[in-house]
Amino acid sequence: GIFGSFFVCELGIIWFGLKCFPWLRPPLLVGYYTVALWSGFKASSADTMAGRASYMSILGFTRGVILITRMCLYAGRPRALYTYIAMDISGLLGAIINVSKIPERWYPGKFDMFLNSHQIMHAFAFAALYLCYVGLTDDYEFYVNPDACSAHRL
């Protein structure tokens, strides 16, 4: 769920957000998708939850590098960048709740059918996907604006 939404969303984050820096798009896309495919494969074949988490944290670090690059270059719309950060936080919270088995750890047997950690994680994954949509919509409006890069042409 969350891996898929991050995997798809990153294309727009890089492509739309780095409109004014087209030379950065290919290396960031190749780098991100190489790390994403590798970490996704390694995480899916890991034997432990800690192993999966370590490979997914590598992907999170890679996403962070891309967002920091955009921030440092003042690339794309700042509001979209904040939305992507909220998206990452939503995904991280969903993963933490799913791994920690909250609330069923606190109240065994009470949350077996409804509101268990797996269902809560899916709610956070949905929220992350919605935030991806909101951020990409904002970045797309920046992308189609012909004057969007005028501040970068000094």
Buried (B, 14 or more C-beta within 10 A) or exposed (E): BBBEBBBEBBBBBBBBBBBBBEEBBEEBBEBBBEBBEEBBEBBEEBEEEEEBBBBBBBBBEBBEBBBEBBEEBEBBBEEBBEBBBBBBBBBBBBBBBBBEBBBBEEEEEEBEEEEBBEEBBBBBBBBBBBBBBBBBEBBBBBBEEEEBBEEEEE
